């Protein structure tokens, strides 16, 4: 029996729709995944097998083929685990379901659902295609509901997700060949920005206030002018003169993000996956990476084209303390993002463009020995 479900994966900062087709056919037992799946997806075979058994279902001893369409799009991450598992249950006729459902989530061996990075852009991609309902892990439901335009249903386990699909069929009949379509990927786009603009903003958590800084009148004035005009700024002075403290006051001086800016900042935070996203982000980002940061971590890249510090600081401030200690290649890589406001990352078979419009603040000592200037002045 053939089952077809709709899910999504990440490509840069965008969500891409993926149709998961599962064919459970007679033959020698086997599990094959086709459609340019990365290592995390290939390993889904073991997660799905364990989750099905530990959720009270039978793992079918048949030939199972999973096709991830479109075939030319590279898929990464574990967001398709739930779709593959439900497709096997439907294809083996352990559950019967119909309706326009989409599913997202990573599975544990015990059958629990876990949230994945980029839940917001993936649910938004489903909403743009007029999918009416989506099942997501319970711990990521608040982030998923920020997308708007789609009904988001939470499930904690594989068994709960299966029950949701079964319940959607009550009172309905369907005739025809044994083919199940759980989601339809054809539709029109919705205005995600207007949906997010109506959500409750998150409270901003600021650092030190500029009023707490004593002295350094010229530096304080220069900082205010730089922030007001959107200029880059470098502070040079001996250790303990207040350079880093002045930089830490920047978040409290910047205005909150607008609707479009908040949308982008929330999507970037969702894809980065460092902290759970529960509300729309209104505070402008302030990033202060350590001087040992690598080139790829600064501009972005890696196996999954993850955003770098220049993207995490989009519409905010990137602060480089101890500027001369940064690698020269890393500093040279900042030229184009500062000039163009975006950074293009190209890897084998993949390419993505990340936003990188930020203000650069830097602090440094006057010389490597740090104390020559003070000795000369003394």
Steps between C-alpha positions, in 0.01 A plus 500: 500500500620849419469791745585861422550768764610861490786626714778758470872547531739793528704660224694790643241720673212375287267210549457263206206267457577131474253230406584177681384199299516166682446172316455188714513208258544120524855376467817454698507726808687823433488873557619734224490882498546676166488867407838656594472441875795598720652290779245609762216390275665171408529427871126557533456133414617395845310775682177419317536126555552542873225762536240280326579196715510692827173680422300178494489447123646223288794572275403333168750235377462619142689698240465867596598773255488866599519764226560863592367725226614715329790268433743774392473689833751400766328420830662529840414477866252281683178691427370217276516224766134529596383502138699185421369316808136592434542407135616151603201461734258608229672295232486188718129568571547529875324838490265647244500872450403766253490878492729790426755446775870570510740376768834620638728370770791282609439163661680342791541125531225502762252669265516849654487801269774761514509848352745578220674827408318715248147405601371850418619524136394140432146555632488829309588313180208264563268795565599661170382185324163515677548189711226523760645301794843395614610273785812618684680395822344648814821682597501688169131588471543860621762569236294330228192709580693818425467416130124557491264394224507134601358290783783368717432187706743376766594138557744360754541149358468306177187330637332837563583618149354181356182546703462853365508373143255221581260741673496726193334220302193456722178559314669475159501233235733457212491263207763410249836325492706464819681832468514752782558873455551676833584844363464702186790727415322724248384843601577869527727701726384665821631820655722365777625844600148622583433187704819544702441870550188422703681275748609610845864619495755357738631720780842646428782418740754779496851511643668792677347844450706781350405718798702266722823583313705772668745707300607428139287786369659494155457124466138519613428776252671307219296189585173693487588653163607164356177329604282789384664507157553127457879537482769252594723593792833390650598584858871507585625530855691328782347214699237608751414825325138393440497388135313175560263660750404765247435233240279305742271804534412488130189274526333753729564783254358334189132532404287184484468309176220574257257237378704386199825516696349304788383234257851452362658502847255236624565277199878530544468411869278204411747363245798556733320294764710628791197597714135399469295760315170566675412855398579754232846649556493880522841571653779572257771234511838567658766242418846490658691194371834397650814581301566127442192474276554330164430635154196274449353588839531870421344511152301174505522169321569147613333179393149640543569862392445636849491880552812660644556786740450762228149364442422458870588871535272605212325833575711524815860535614804275460759578767857378457697536822879475473481566126870431416466149647251391232632300209577712195296279267201534731527878504543521124182296458301781663561743215232377262226442761548856630487649149220288349283425803492129419737206470484229233611152607571234235587142578498180294145467372368778726481877501328747728486876556484623861419858609787678674414867547665595828708767672855404587644609834857411590727549800876463519802589706743759359784245469570130562664570838188696604681738732728710272242774462444528872877508562543776241218703651633444854 
